[in-house]
Structure formats: C-alpha cells, structure tokens
Amino acid sequence: MNGELPNKEDARNAIETLVRYIEKIDGPLREGLLDTPKRVIEAFEELYQGYTIDADQLLDATFNAEGYDGIVLLRDIEFHSTCEHHMLPFTGSAHVAYIPVEKIVGISKLARLVDVFAKRLQIQETLTAQIAETIQRVLDPLGVAVLIDASHQCMTTRGVHKPESSTVTKRMLGVFKDNQNIRNEFMELIKHT
C-alpha cells in the first residue's frame, strides 16, 4: 500500500478476490455472485460501525444521581461481534452494572456502549474490559462490573466443533473488585429467576 487507507473500490476488489478463491473461479463471476462484493461491503459498514462512534461521547449525557447509591444493572444485553482471529461471529449476552456517585446515564446508553465495542473486530476479553473501563473513566462511579457469556463460531462450527460451549469473561473495577459482598450481590442479580 502507498500509505493511504483502502477505499470502497479496493475493498470490493478484495472481496471479489476472496469469492474467486472460495469458489475456485478463473473467469467472470456467476450471476448470483455479481453483486456479492458490493453487498458484503455494505454489510461490513453496519457490522463494524463501532469504529465510527466515540464511546466516551456516547456516555456524556448524564443525569444527577439524586442520592441513589445502589447497583444499576442492565442485564441480558444481546450482542453480535466478530472474532479478530478468524473473522467469524461470536454472540451472547452482556451484563453491565455500576454504582453511581454523582452521575447516572440512561440505561439505553449502556446497551449502546456494548454495541459500540461489539461492532469492531474483537476478542471477548478485550470487549469486556473496554466496556468496563469506559464506564469507569466517563462516569467515575464507585465501581463497574461487566460479565459476558458468548458462543464463538470459531469453536462451534470449525476447529474443535463444540457447539454447546460458551465463554464467560468478567471485569470488576472499584468496589466490585474490592468488596466480596458487592461482587456477590452482582452475581446474584444477573441470575435468571
């Protein structure tokens, strides 16, 4: 490359090359594949839109906590991401909690924050840490807890072929890390009844 970012045409050409490789095509693409490179690039723009959103700015719209000092938990946030190692999907649920000091954020912002980081090439461990650390940095709460449970197609549909497996990651900051009782309360709250 000449130091410039690839443009859409470069990306479409790369996808066409991959399609030719997959289908072992030496000549023109068959009818069903003619628009595939264009459609894939359009899908990528949606799947990877997390690179275009500033996560800190997303959490900027806060409200006064008005004395509330308990756990704020948004449970079962469904997400879809892409493993950066094999570029295969992983999907699951995120549980995000924090204990405010002065600021709270609209709960939809927590779900959007999960999507911002999920809509990037990722590994689950980094996704978990990015969500927790962004909330801690922007809201400055007493603590943050994030637990993610996800199924990875790089494990379920290729490689070891273990379709029933899931991966759990968690990141505890502040009082969630330092206080066993608060950590236990979080773990109890995320259990389904």
Order of alpha helices (4+ residues) and beta strands (2+ residues): alpha-alpha-alpha-beta-beta-beta-beta-alpha-beta-alpha-beta-alpha-beta-alpha-alpha
